[in-house]
Amino acid sequence: MKCSYCIVPKTRGIERSRPMEDIVKEAETLAKSGAKEIQLLGQVVNAYGRGEMPSSEGKSPFVQLLEKINKIEGIERVRFVSPHPSFFKEDLIAAYSKLDKVCEYAHLPLQSGSDRILREMNRKYDRAGYLATIDLIREQIPNAGLSSDIIVGFPTETEEDFEQTLDIVRRVRYNNLFMFLYSKRSGTPAAEMDGQILEEVKKERITRLIGEQKRIASELAKECVGKTYEVLCDSRGSMVTGKTQEDRVIVFDSEGSDLYNEWVTVEVTGTKNSKLYGKMIRK
Protein backbone atom coordinates (compact mmCIF):
# COMPACT_ATOMS: atom_id res chain seq x y z
CA MET A 1 0.00 0.00 0.00
CA LYS A 2 1.96 3.02 -1.28
CA CYS A 3 0.43 6.34 -0.30
CA SER A 4 1.82 9.21 -2.35
CA TYR A 5 3.07 11.09 0.74
CA CYS A 6 4.72 8.21 2.61
CA ILE A 7 8.39 7.29 2.37
CA VAL A 8 8.12 4.13 4.49
CA PRO A 9 7.53 1.64 1.62
CA LYS A 10 10.60 3.01 -0.15
CA THR A 11 12.84 2.75 2.92
CA ARG A 12 11.54 -0.59 4.24
CA GLY A 13 10.76 -2.36 1.01
CA ILE A 14 7.73 -4.48 0.17
CA GLU A 15 5.28 -5.60 2.84
CA ARG A 16 6.24 -8.82 4.58
CA SER A 17 4.27 -10.89 7.09
CA ARG A 18 5.88 -12.82 9.91
CA PRO A 19 4.86 -16.49 10.14
CA MET A 20 1.70 -16.80 12.20
CA GLU A 21 3.19 -19.43 14.50
CA ASP A 22 6.09 -17.08 15.37
CA ILE A 23 3.71 -14.32 16.44
CA VAL A 24 1.61 -16.73 18.50
CA LYS A 25 4.72 -18.12 20.24
CA GLU A 26 5.90 -14.60 21.06
CA ALA A 27 2.48 -13.77 22.53
CA GLU A 28 2.56 -16.97 24.60
CA THR A 29 6.00 -16.03 25.92
CA LEU A 30 4.75 -12.56 26.87
CA ALA A 31 1.76 -14.09 28.65
CA LYS A 32 4.05 -16.38 30.68
CA SER A 33 6.12 -13.35 31.70
CA GLY A 34 3.01 -11.61 33.09
CA ALA A 35 1.71 -9.57 30.18
CA LYS A 36 -2.07 -9.20 30.27
CA GLU A 37 -2.54 -7.03 27.20
CA ILE A 38 -0.74 -7.13 23.87
CA GLN A 39 -0.88 -4.92 20.81
CA LEU A 40 -0.34 -6.19 17.27
CA LEU A 41 1.58 -3.59 15.32
CA GLY A 42 2.04 -3.31 11.58
CA GLN A 43 2.34 -0.70 8.85
CA VAL A 44 -0.97 -2.00 7.45
CA VAL A 45 -1.69 -4.46 10.21
CA ASN A 46 -5.07 -5.74 8.96
CA ALA A 47 -3.50 -6.61 5.59
CA TYR A 48 -1.43 -9.22 7.41
CA GLY A 49 -0.77 -12.28 5.24
CA ARG A 50 -2.23 -10.69 2.12
CA GLY A 51 -0.92 -12.59 -0.90
CA GLU A 52 1.14 -14.89 1.32
CA MET A 53 -1.40 -16.86 3.38
CA PRO A 54 -4.79 -18.29 2.43
CA SER A 55 -8.13 -17.15 3.77
CA SER A 56 -10.08 -19.84 5.62
CA GLU A 57 -13.85 -20.11 5.93
CA GLY A 58 -14.17 -16.52 4.73
CA LYS A 59 -11.69 -15.25 7.33
CA SER A 60 -8.63 -13.26 6.37
CA PRO A 61 -5.21 -14.28 7.74
CA PHE A 62 -5.40 -11.37 10.17
CA VAL A 63 -8.69 -12.57 11.65
CA GLN A 64 -7.22 -16.08 11.89
CA LEU A 65 -4.29 -14.59 13.83
CA LEU A 66 -6.66 -12.77 16.19
CA GLU A 67 -8.49 -16.03 16.84
CA LYS A 68 -5.25 -17.75 17.85
CA ILE A 69 -4.15 -14.87 20.09
CA ASN A 70 -7.60 -14.81 21.69
CA LYS A 71 -7.10 -18.40 22.92
CA ILE A 72 -3.82 -17.73 24.76
CA GLU A 73 -4.17 -18.22 28.51
CA GLY A 74 -3.07 -15.14 30.43
CA ILE A 75 -3.67 -12.65 27.63
CA GLU A 76 -6.80 -10.74 28.58
CA ARG A 77 -6.90 -7.90 26.07
CA VAL A 78 -5.78 -7.54 22.45
CA ARG A 79 -5.45 -4.32 20.46
CA PHE A 80 -3.99 -3.61 17.02
CA VAL A 81 -2.62 -0.66 15.05
CA SER A 82 -2.44 0.68 12.45
CA PRO A 83 -5.11 -0.73 10.15
CA HIS A 84 -6.14 0.56 6.73
CA PRO A 85 -9.79 1.25 5.83
CA SER A 86 -9.45 -0.80 2.63
CA PHE A 87 -8.84 -3.98 4.66
CA PHE A 88 -11.38 -3.33 7.42
CA LYS A 89 -13.76 -5.97 6.07
CA GLU A 90 -16.88 -7.56 7.52
CA ASP A 91 -14.98 -10.59 8.88
CA LEU A 92 -12.77 -8.30 10.97
CA ILE A 93 -15.72 -6.28 12.29
CA ALA A 94 -17.55 -9.52 13.15
CA ALA A 95 -14.47 -10.72 15.07
CA TYR A 96 -14.96 -8.02 17.70
CA SER A 97 -18.19 -9.61 18.95
CA LYS A 98 -16.93 -13.20 18.59
CA LEU A 99 -13.54 -12.75 20.26
CA ASP A 100 -13.95 -11.64 23.86
CA LYS A 101 -10.38 -10.37 24.29
CA VAL A 102 -10.32 -8.03 21.28
CA CYS A 103 -10.90 -4.52 22.61
CA GLU A 104 -13.90 -2.54 21.42
CA TYR A 105 -11.69 0.05 19.79
CA ALA A 106 -10.92 0.83 16.17
CA HIS A 107 -8.27 3.18 14.87
CA LEU A 108 -9.36 3.93 11.31
CA PRO A 109 -7.10 6.45 9.54
CA LEU A 110 -9.07 8.88 7.37
CA GLN A 111 -6.29 11.29 6.25
CA SER A 112 -8.78 13.43 4.28
CA GLY A 113 -12.53 13.70 3.87
CA SER A 114 -12.21 14.79 0.25
CA ASP A 115 -12.49 12.13 -2.47
CA ARG A 116 -10.27 14.20 -4.75
CA ILE A 117 -7.51 14.47 -2.15
CA LEU A 118 -7.84 10.78 -1.27
CA ARG A 119 -7.18 9.94 -4.93
CA GLU A 120 -4.14 12.23 -4.94
CA MET A 121 -2.96 10.49 -1.77
CA ASN A 122 -3.47 7.07 -3.43
CA ARG A 123 -5.56 5.92 -0.48
CA LYS A 124 -7.79 3.48 -2.47
CA TYR A 125 -11.09 4.29 -0.72
CA ASP A 126 -13.60 7.14 -0.81
CA ARG A 127 -15.55 9.00 1.85
CA ALA A 128 -18.75 7.01 1.22
CA GLY A 129 -16.93 3.70 1.70
CA TYR A 130 -15.17 5.00 4.80
CA LEU A 131 -18.43 6.17 6.39
CA ALA A 132 -20.08 2.83 5.50
CA THR A 133 -17.32 1.05 7.44
CA ILE A 134 -17.87 3.35 10.42
CA ASP A 135 -21.62 2.65 10.26
CA LEU A 136 -21.00 -1.12 10.24
CA ILE A 137 -18.63 -0.86 13.21
CA ARG A 138 -21.21 1.16 15.16
CA GLU A 139 -23.97 -1.27 14.22
CA GLN A 140 -22.10 -4.35 15.43
CA ILE A 141 -20.05 -2.74 18.23
CA PRO A 142 -22.24 0.07 19.62
CA ASN A 143 -19.79 1.13 22.34
CA ALA A 144 -16.69 1.08 20.14
CA GLY A 145 -14.13 3.80 20.73
CA LEU A 146 -12.97 5.36 17.47
CA SER A 147 -9.84 7.28 16.56
CA SER A 148 -8.23 8.40 13.33
CA ASP A 149 -5.31 10.17 11.59
CA ILE A 150 -5.77 13.29 9.47
CA ILE A 151 -3.29 15.17 7.31
CA VAL A 152 -4.00 18.88 6.80
CA GLY A 153 -2.65 20.87 3.87
CA PHE A 154 -1.93 18.11 1.37
CA PRO A 155 -0.91 19.60 -2.02
CA THR A 156 -3.83 21.25 -3.88
CA GLU A 157 -6.14 20.99 -0.83
CA THR A 158 -8.80 23.68 -1.17
CA GLU A 159 -11.02 25.18 1.50
CA GLU A 160 -13.83 22.97 0.18
CA ASP A 161 -11.64 19.87 0.53
CA PHE A 162 -10.81 20.83 4.10
CA GLU A 163 -14.48 21.45 4.94
CA GLN A 164 -15.23 17.91 3.75
CA THR A 165 -12.70 16.64 6.28
CA LEU A 166 -14.35 18.71 9.03
CA ASP A 167 -17.71 17.28 7.97
CA ILE A 168 -16.56 13.69 8.56
CA VAL A 169 -15.01 14.63 11.91
CA ARG A 170 -18.36 16.09 12.98
CA ARG A 171 -20.28 13.05 11.72
CA VAL A 172 -18.07 10.35 13.22
CA ARG A 173 -17.25 12.11 16.52
CA TYR A 174 -13.93 10.41 17.23
CA ASN A 175 -12.79 9.83 20.81
CA ASN A 176 -9.29 10.75 19.71
CA LEU A 177 -7.74 12.28 16.62
CA PHE A 178 -4.09 12.41 15.54
CA MET A 179 -3.68 15.53 13.40
CA PHE A 180 -0.66 16.43 11.27
CA LEU A 181 0.43 19.20 8.96
CA TYR A 182 1.48 17.81 5.59
CA SER A 183 5.25 17.95 5.15
CA LYS A 184 7.30 16.95 2.16
CA ARG A 185 9.14 13.64 2.19
CA SER A 186 11.89 13.68 -0.41
CA GLY A 187 11.43 10.88 -2.92
CA THR A 188 7.64 10.70 -2.66
CA PRO A 189 5.25 11.67 -5.49
CA ALA A 190 3.48 14.21 -3.26
CA ALA A 191 6.71 16.16 -2.74
CA GLU A 192 6.87 16.83 -6.49
CA MET A 193 3.23 17.89 -6.89
CA ASP A 194 2.25 21.37 -7.94
CA GLY A 195 -0.06 23.25 -5.61
CA GLN A 196 1.93 23.00 -2.38
CA ILE A 197 -0.03 24.75 0.38
CA LEU A 198 1.38 27.77 2.21
CA GLU A 199 2.43 27.09 5.80
CA GLU A 200 0.19 29.81 7.20
CA VAL A 201 -2.82 28.24 5.45
CA LYS A 202 -1.94 24.79 6.84
CA LYS A 203 -1.59 26.19 10.36
CA GLU A 204 -4.88 28.07 10.17
CA ARG A 205 -6.72 24.94 9.04
CA ILE A 206 -5.21 22.62 11.62
CA THR A 207 -6.02 25.15 14.35
CA ARG A 208 -9.68 24.95 13.30
CA LEU A 209 -9.55 21.15 13.18
CA ILE A 210 -7.97 20.93 16.64
CA GLY A 211 -10.64 23.25 18.01
CA GLU A 212 -13.43 21.15 16.53
CA GLN A 213 -11.94 17.91 17.88
CA LYS A 214 -11.45 19.43 21.33
CA ARG A 215 -15.13 20.36 21.43
CA ILE A 216 -16.26 16.88 20.36
CA ALA A 217 -13.87 15.02 22.65
CA SER A 218 -14.93 17.18 25.60
CA GLU A 219 -18.60 16.40 24.96
CA LEU A 220 -17.87 12.67 24.69
CA ALA A 221 -15.84 12.75 27.90
CA LYS A 222 -18.72 14.33 29.84
CA GLU A 223 -20.97 11.47 28.73
CA CYS A 224 -18.68 9.10 30.70
CA VAL A 225 -19.24 10.76 34.07
CA GLY A 226 -20.98 8.37 36.46
CA LYS A 227 -20.04 5.27 34.45
CA THR A 228 -17.72 2.54 35.74
CA TYR A 229 -14.97 0.87 33.75
CA GLU A 230 -12.57 -2.02 34.20
CA VAL A 231 -9.11 -0.61 33.52
CA LEU A 232 -5.66 -2.13 33.38
CA CYS A 233 -3.38 0.16 35.36
CA ASP A 234 -0.28 1.09 33.35
CA SER A 235 1.62 3.38 35.73
CA ARG A 236 2.86 3.74 39.30
CA GLY A 237 2.60 6.58 41.82
CA SER A 238 -0.03 8.42 43.80
CA MET A 239 -2.06 9.35 40.71
CA VAL A 240 -2.13 6.57 38.12
CA THR A 241 -3.72 5.87 34.76
CA GLY A 242 -5.66 2.96 33.37
CA LYS A 243 -7.08 2.29 29.93
CA THR A 244 -10.59 1.11 29.15
CA GLN A 245 -11.67 -1.36 26.46
CA GLU A 246 -12.60 1.65 24.29
CA ASP A 247 -9.07 3.09 24.63
CA ARG A 248 -10.07 5.85 27.03
CA VAL A 249 -7.48 6.82 29.66
CA ILE A 250 -8.72 7.47 33.21
CA VAL A 251 -6.62 9.20 35.89
CA PHE A 252 -7.32 8.16 39.49
CA ASP A 253 -5.83 7.99 43.00
CA SER A 254 -3.98 4.75 43.71
CA GLU A 255 -4.73 5.16 47.44
CA GLY A 256 -1.18 4.14 48.26
CA SER A 257 -1.29 0.81 46.40
CA ASP A 258 1.03 -0.42 43.67
CA LEU A 259 -1.54 -1.08 40.96
CA TYR A 260 0.77 -1.53 37.99
CA ASN A 261 -0.53 -4.29 35.64
CA GLU A 262 -3.54 -4.80 37.91
CA TRP A 263 -7.23 -4.71 36.99
CA VAL A 264 -9.12 -1.93 38.76
CA THR A 265 -12.77 -0.88 38.67
CA VAL A 266 -12.98 2.89 38.37
CA GLU A 267 -15.94 5.25 38.41
CA VAL A 268 -15.57 8.41 36.31
CA THR A 269 -16.22 11.40 38.56
CA GLY A 270 -15.18 14.31 36.38
CA THR A 271 -13.46 15.58 33.27
CA LYS A 272 -11.08 18.28 32.16
CA ASN A 273 -11.41 18.91 28.45
CA SER A 274 -11.18 15.36 27.01
CA LYS A 275 -9.40 13.85 30.03
CA LEU A 276 -11.27 11.55 32.42
CA TYR A 277 -10.79 11.51 36.19
CA GLY A 278 -12.19 8.87 38.52
CA LYS A 279 -12.12 7.09 41.82
CA MET A 280 -11.17 3.50 42.47
CA ILE A 281 -14.09 1.32 43.51
CA ARG A 282 -12.25 -1.96 43.90
CA LYS A 283 -9.16 -3.80 42.77
C-alpha positions as CSV (number, residue, x, y, z in Angstrom):
1,M,0.0,0.0,0.0
2,K,2.0,3.0,-1.3
3,C,0.4,6.3,-0.3
4,S,1.8,9.2,-2.4
5,Y,3.1,11.1,0.7
6,C,4.7,8.2,2.6
7,I,8.4,7.3,2.4
8,V,8.1,4.1,4.5
9,P,7.5,1.6,1.6
10,K,10.6,3.0,-0.2
11,T,12.8,2.7,2.9
12,R,11.5,-0.6,4.2
13,G,10.8,-2.4,1.0
14,I,7.7,-4.5,0.2
15,E,5.3,-5.6,2.8
16,R,6.2,-8.8,4.6
17,S,4.3,-10.9,7.1
18,R,5.9,-12.8,9.9
19,P,4.9,-16.5,10.1
20,M,1.7,-16.8,12.2
21,E,3.2,-19.4,14.5
22,D,6.1,-17.1,15.4
23,I,3.7,-14.3,16.4
24,V,1.6,-16.7,18.5
25,K,4.7,-18.1,20.2
26,E,5.9,-14.6,21.1
27,A,2.5,-13.8,22.5
28,E,2.6,-17.0,24.6
29,T,6.0,-16.0,25.9
30,L,4.7,-12.6,26.9
31,A,1.8,-14.1,28.7
32,K,4.1,-16.4,30.7
33,S,6.1,-13.3,31.7
34,G,3.0,-11.6,33.1
35,A,1.7,-9.6,30.2
36,K,-2.1,-9.2,30.3
37,E,-2.5,-7.0,27.2
38,I,-0.7,-7.1,23.9
39,Q,-0.9,-4.9,20.8
40,L,-0.3,-6.2,17.3
41,L,1.6,-3.6,15.3
42,G,2.0,-3.3,11.6
43,Q,2.3,-0.7,8.9
44,V,-1.0,-2.0,7.5
45,V,-1.7,-4.5,10.2
46,N,-5.1,-5.7,9.0
47,A,-3.5,-6.6,5.6
48,Y,-1.4,-9.2,7.4
49,G,-0.8,-12.3,5.2
50,R,-2.2,-10.7,2.1
51,G,-0.9,-12.6,-0.9
52,E,1.1,-14.9,1.3
53,M,-1.4,-16.9,3.4
54,P,-4.8,-18.3,2.4
55,S,-8.1,-17.2,3.8
56,S,-10.1,-19.8,5.6
57,E,-13.9,-20.1,5.9
58,G,-14.2,-16.5,4.7
59,K,-11.7,-15.3,7.3
60,S,-8.6,-13.3,6.4
61,P,-5.2,-14.3,7.7
62,F,-5.4,-11.4,10.2
63,V,-8.7,-12.6,11.6
64,Q,-7.2,-16.1,11.9
65,L,-4.3,-14.6,13.8
66,L,-6.7,-12.8,16.2
67,E,-8.5,-16.0,16.8
68,K,-5.2,-17.8,17.9
69,I,-4.1,-14.9,20.1
70,N,-7.6,-14.8,21.7
71,K,-7.1,-18.4,22.9
72,I,-3.8,-17.7,24.8
73,E,-4.2,-18.2,28.5
74,G,-3.1,-15.1,30.4
75,I,-3.7,-12.6,27.6
76,E,-6.8,-10.7,28.6
77,R,-6.9,-7.9,26.1
78,V,-5.8,-7.5,22.5
79,R,-5.4,-4.3,20.5
80,F,-4.0,-3.6,17.0
81,V,-2.6,-0.7,15.0
82,S,-2.4,0.7,12.5
83,P,-5.1,-0.7,10.1
84,H,-6.1,0.6,6.7
85,P,-9.8,1.2,5.8
86,S,-9.5,-0.8,2.6
87,F,-8.8,-4.0,4.7
88,F,-11.4,-3.3,7.4
89,K,-13.8,-6.0,6.1
90,E,-16.9,-7.6,7.5
91,D,-15.0,-10.6,8.9
92,L,-12.8,-8.3,11.0
93,I,-15.7,-6.3,12.3
94,A,-17.5,-9.5,13.2
95,A,-14.5,-10.7,15.1
96,Y,-15.0,-8.0,17.7
97,S,-18.2,-9.6,18.9
98,K,-16.9,-13.2,18.6
99,L,-13.5,-12.8,20.3
100,D,-13.9,-11.6,23.9
101,K,-10.4,-10.4,24.3
102,V,-10.3,-8.0,21.3
103,C,-10.9,-4.5,22.6
104,E,-13.9,-2.5,21.4
105,Y,-11.7,0.1,19.8
106,A,-10.9,0.8,16.2
107,H,-8.3,3.2,14.9
108,L,-9.4,3.9,11.3
109,P,-7.1,6.4,9.5
110,L,-9.1,8.9,7.4
111,Q,-6.3,11.3,6.3
112,S,-8.8,13.4,4.3
113,G,-12.5,13.7,3.9
114,S,-12.2,14.8,0.2
115,D,-12.5,12.1,-2.5
116,R,-10.3,14.2,-4.8
117,I,-7.5,14.5,-2.1
118,L,-7.8,10.8,-1.3
119,R,-7.2,9.9,-4.9
120,E,-4.1,12.2,-4.9
121,M,-3.0,10.5,-1.8
122,N,-3.5,7.1,-3.4
123,R,-5.6,5.9,-0.5
124,K,-7.8,3.5,-2.5
125,Y,-11.1,4.3,-0.7
126,D,-13.6,7.1,-0.8
127,R,-15.6,9.0,1.9
128,A,-18.8,7.0,1.2
129,G,-16.9,3.7,1.7
130,Y,-15.2,5.0,4.8
131,L,-18.4,6.2,6.4
132,A,-20.1,2.8,5.5
133,T,-17.3,1.0,7.4
134,I,-17.9,3.4,10.4
135,D,-21.6,2.6,10.3
136,L,-21.0,-1.1,10.2
137,I,-18.6,-0.9,13.2
138,R,-21.2,1.2,15.2
139,E,-24.0,-1.3,14.2
140,Q,-22.1,-4.3,15.4
141,I,-20.0,-2.7,18.2
142,P,-22.2,0.1,19.6
143,N,-19.8,1.1,22.3
144,A,-16.7,1.1,20.1
145,G,-14.1,3.8,20.7
146,L,-13.0,5.4,17.5
147,S,-9.8,7.3,16.6
148,S,-8.2,8.4,13.3
149,D,-5.3,10.2,11.6
150,I,-5.8,13.3,9.5
151,I,-3.3,15.2,7.3
152,V,-4.0,18.9,6.8
153,G,-2.6,20.9,3.9
154,F,-1.9,18.1,1.4
155,P,-0.9,19.6,-2.0
156,T,-3.8,21.2,-3.9
157,E,-6.1,21.0,-0.8
158,T,-8.8,23.7,-1.2
159,E,-11.0,25.2,1.5
160,E,-13.8,23.0,0.2
161,D,-11.6,19.9,0.5
162,F,-10.8,20.8,4.1
163,E,-14.5,21.4,4.9
164,Q,-15.2,17.9,3.7
165,T,-12.7,16.6,6.3
166,L,-14.3,18.7,9.0
167,D,-17.7,17.3,8.0
168,I,-16.6,13.7,8.6
169,V,-15.0,14.6,11.9
170,R,-18.4,16.1,13.0
171,R,-20.3,13.1,11.7
172,V,-18.1,10.3,13.2
173,R,-17.2,12.1,16.5
174,Y,-13.9,10.4,17.2
175,N,-12.8,9.8,20.8
176,N,-9.3,10.8,19.7
177,L,-7.7,12.3,16.6
178,F,-4.1,12.4,15.5
179,M,-3.7,15.5,13.4
180,F,-0.7,16.4,11.3
181,L,0.4,19.2,9.0
182,Y,1.5,17.8,5.6
183,S,5.2,17.9,5.2
184,K,7.3,16.9,2.2
185,R,9.1,13.6,2.2
186,S,11.9,13.7,-0.4
187,G,11.4,10.9,-2.9
188,T,7.6,10.7,-2.7
189,P,5.2,11.7,-5.5
190,A,3.5,14.2,-3.3
191,A,6.7,16.2,-2.7
192,E,6.9,16.8,-6.5
193,M,3.2,17.9,-6.9
194,D,2.2,21.4,-7.9
195,G,-0.1,23.3,-5.6
196,Q,1.9,23.0,-2.4
197,I,0.0,24.7,0.4
198,L,1.4,27.8,2.2
199,E,2.4,27.1,5.8
200,E,0.2,29.8,7.2
201,V,-2.8,28.2,5.5
202,K,-1.9,24.8,6.8
203,K,-1.6,26.2,10.4
204,E,-4.9,28.1,10.2
205,R,-6.7,24.9,9.0
206,I,-5.2,22.6,11.6
207,T,-6.0,25.2,14.3
208,R,-9.7,24.9,13.3
209,L,-9.5,21.2,13.2
210,I,-8.0,20.9,16.6
211,G,-10.6,23.3,18.0
212,E,-13.4,21.1,16.5
213,Q,-11.9,17.9,17.9
214,K,-11.4,19.4,21.3
215,R,-15.1,20.4,21.4
216,I,-16.3,16.9,20.4
217,A,-13.9,15.0,22.7
218,S,-14.9,17.2,25.6
219,E,-18.6,16.4,25.0
220,L,-17.9,12.7,24.7
221,A,-15.8,12.8,27.9
222,K,-18.7,14.3,29.8
223,E,-21.0,11.5,28.7
224,C,-18.7,9.1,30.7
225,V,-19.2,10.8,34.1
226,G,-21.0,8.4,36.5
227,K,-20.0,5.3,34.5
228,T,-17.7,2.5,35.7
229,Y,-15.0,0.9,33.7
230,E,-12.6,-2.0,34.2
231,V,-9.1,-0.6,33.5
232,L,-5.7,-2.1,33.4
233,C,-3.4,0.2,35.4
234,D,-0.3,1.1,33.4
235,S,1.6,3.4,35.7
236,R,2.9,3.7,39.3
237,G,2.6,6.6,41.8
238,S,0.0,8.4,43.8
239,M,-2.1,9.4,40.7
240,V,-2.1,6.6,38.1
241,T,-3.7,5.9,34.8
242,G,-5.7,3.0,33.4
243,K,-7.1,2.3,29.9
244,T,-10.6,1.1,29.1
245,Q,-11.7,-1.4,26.5
246,E,-12.6,1.6,24.3
247,D,-9.1,3.1,24.6
248,R,-10.1,5.9,27.0
249,V,-7.5,6.8,29.7
250,I,-8.7,7.5,33.2
251,V,-6.6,9.2,35.9
252,F,-7.3,8.2,39.5
253,D,-5.8,8.0,43.0
254,S,-4.0,4.7,43.7
255,E,-4.7,5.2,47.4
256,G,-1.2,4.1,48.3
257,S,-1.3,0.8,46.4
258,D,1.0,-0.4,43.7
259,L,-1.5,-1.1,41.0
260,Y,0.8,-1.5,38.0
261,N,-0.5,-4.3,35.6
262,E,-3.5,-4.8,37.9
263,W,-7.2,-4.7,37.0
264,V,-9.1,-1.9,38.8
265,T,-12.8,-0.9,38.7
266,V,-13.0,2.9,38.4
267,E,-15.9,5.3,38.4
268,V,-15.6,8.4,36.3
269,T,-16.2,11.4,38.6
270,G,-15.2,14.3,36.4
271,T,-13.5,15.6,33.3
272,K,-11.1,18.3,32.2
273,N,-11.4,18.9,28.4
274,S,-11.2,15.4,27.0
275,K,-9.4,13.8,30.0
276,L,-11.3,11.5,32.4
277,Y,-10.8,11.5,36.2
278,G,-12.2,8.9,38.5
279,K,-12.1,7.1,41.8
280,M,-11.2,3.5,42.5
281,I,-14.1,1.3,43.5
282,R,-12.2,-2.0,43.9
283,K,-9.2,-3.8,42.8
